[in-house]
């Protein structure tokens, strides 16, 4: 399985690796979401832009995911939903949550795809060749020494 991403030029002038996902909302429809691929992120967190849309899916306080990063702990809610990705053959593959949603706009410009999701794939960030990809069988990668 191959999921192609892209290098996105962000508002702050930095180019970052992203992949487009689909998030299931309470109406059961799938809404398109650009995700920042972050190898250092333990958890997937949706941007505050999705807070009002996903708030009805909020889990109980006992199931709350606590999010912290370089800047310390941030406020979030936890939602039980599904994130989908469109494969190279057009079919959608899904990963079930729970996932966090930022509650403050300063937390992140983009939704973040963490290792709770990316550990299901081989992840390629290839800046020199401008490639971003998530792979699983039957696709694979091979590293060769060029002489």
Residue, then its C-alpha position, 0 to 999 in steps of 0.5 A: x500500500x502506498x500513500x503519497x504525501x507532499x512537502x508543504x510550504x507553510x505560513x511561517x515560510x518553512x517547508x514541512x512533510x505532510x499527508x492528507x487524511x480523512x477524519x470521520x465526523x459525527x455525521x459519519x462523513x469523512x472530512x479532508x485534513x492535512x497532517x504534518x508528519x512528525x516523527x517525534x510526536x507520540x500521538x496524533x492531534x487534530x488542529x483547533x480548526x476541528x474542535x467544534x466539528x468533533x466536540x460531540x465525539x468527546x470521550x469521558x474525562x477518564x479516557x482523556x489523552x494528555x498532550x505535551x510537547x517542547x512548550x509544555x502541556x497543552x489543552x486538548x479534548x479526546x475524541x473517539x473517531x477514525x482517520x482514513x487515508x486514500x491509497x494509491x489504488x483509490x481505496x481508503x484505509x482507516x485507523x481507529x482512535x482515540x485521538x486528541x484535538x487541540x482546544x487553543x489556536x496557538x498550539x499548532x497550525x496543522x494537525x499532527x500525525x503521530x506515531x500512534x498512526x505512523x507506526x503502522x507504516x514505513x514512513x519516508x521523508x525524502x527532502x532532496x527528492x521531494x518525496x513523502x510516503x507511507x508504505x505497507x505491504x505489498x510496497x516496500x523500500x530498499x536502500x542501495x549504495x550507489x557506486 
